[in-house]
Amino acid sequence: MKRCFLLFIAFLSFLPAQAYQTDRLQVSLLTVEPRNIQLYTVYGHTALRLYDPSQQIDMVLNWGTFDFDAPHFLYRFIRGETDYFLSYSTYEQFLYVYQWGNATVIEQILDLPPEGKDVLLEKLSINLQPENRVYRYNFLFDNCTTRVRDLIEQSSSGLVYPDQTEKTTFRKWIHSCTESYPWMTFGIDLLIGSGADSLISARQELFLPVRLKEAFDESRLLDLKPLVVSSVQVLTAVPEPDPRREIGESPFMVGCLIVLIYIISAMIGRKKNRPFKAWFAPLFLLAGAAGCLLAFMAAFSYHPCVSPNWNLLWLHPLHLLALADWIRHDQNTVCGGWQIQPVLTRTLFGYHAVNFVLLCGLLLGWRWIPQTLNPATIPFILCLLLASGYWIWINRKHLRS
């Protein structure tokens, strides 16, 4: 069987697809349901199966393959320059991998006409060429699921999807996959901007594997025949116990706890008239570092929907200016004719005053912002608001002098 499989791959790659009789060729959509293993597995996976028992062919085509060990993988991923490639395996190998990974796999046999199968094999013969196997991955518009969707559309000559029941957005569909993982949802909501809140079409929803499976179940061809002949669950995941939720698993609760700690610190500091520089500095360091990442992605990343990002109103690189308060100089220290400490104090006052007003405006205008901000950001915004207000209060005497 392995020899037949390799011959068929070579055939698809180098010979005209029309030379192969497709009467007995069975084309199936394979959907791997979401799993809690890696970041990318919570969205599921899509592959295409070609099965012809007369030729002892049973192969799976997979457009979701990537190399973690590729040079500068993390940087290229942040930039949106990650390359994925088309790989293939036997159906037996495919099932072994996902059985070992405790996944649920559903197979939908598709009713493609003979001429549609010819078109499909012709497209695959082009895709399998070495120069065509690699493509620039795009999470929303060009991924392992959209690649299969496009091929089936081109091979079915008039595929009709079910009507869209309600208008929705990319963000809502992403949340449907990550709702069990609050910190992941929180992080994604920080990274993607207002573009993810635009209404999308029924076809655009099909960037998710499970959504494509559901749509295919209700799709019809031009002659009103169902696209899916039959559907079977070929692998069933072993149920895993739902882990007990801890307070640390909720970014909102963690944020509220941090706010409480800073309020108590500010009250103690106000009573003792202490600046608590070392206590508030890590807050601005983390906010500034996160702001650098958001600003970099908004300005330089090719990922869709990362710009504009209204989270930059409260997470921005200028927070790093607050760390200048750690610089200790005597009032009389002079550099280039300037006394350093008064200039530094006035600069920091300007930063904290603007930051305080900006954060107040953000909270007051929350409902009118054209982007869905994660509610868990509110306590973190309050932390920065409190920190800037406390700095202004504790340094009020220096500002008068």
Secondary structure, DSSP 8 states (H G I E B T S, - for coil): -HHHHHHHHHHHHHS-GGGS--TT-EEEEEEE---SSSGGGGG-EEEEEEEEGGGTEEEEEEEEE--TTSTTHHHHHHHT--EEEEEEEEHHHHHHHHHHTT--EEEEEE---HHHHHHHHHHHHHHTSTTTSEEE-BTTTBSHHHHHHHHHHHHHSS-B----SS-EEHHHHHHHHHTT-HHHHHHHHHHS-GGGGSEE-TTGGGGSHHHHHHHHHH-B-TTS-BSEEEEEEEE-----------GGG-HHHHHHHHHHHHHHHHHHHHHHT---HHHHHHHHHHHHHHHHHHHHHHHH---TT-SS-GGGGTS-GGGGGGGGGG----TT-EETTEEHHHHHHHHHHHHHHHHHHHHHHHHHTGGGSSS---TTHHHHHHHHHHHHHHHHHHTHHHHH-
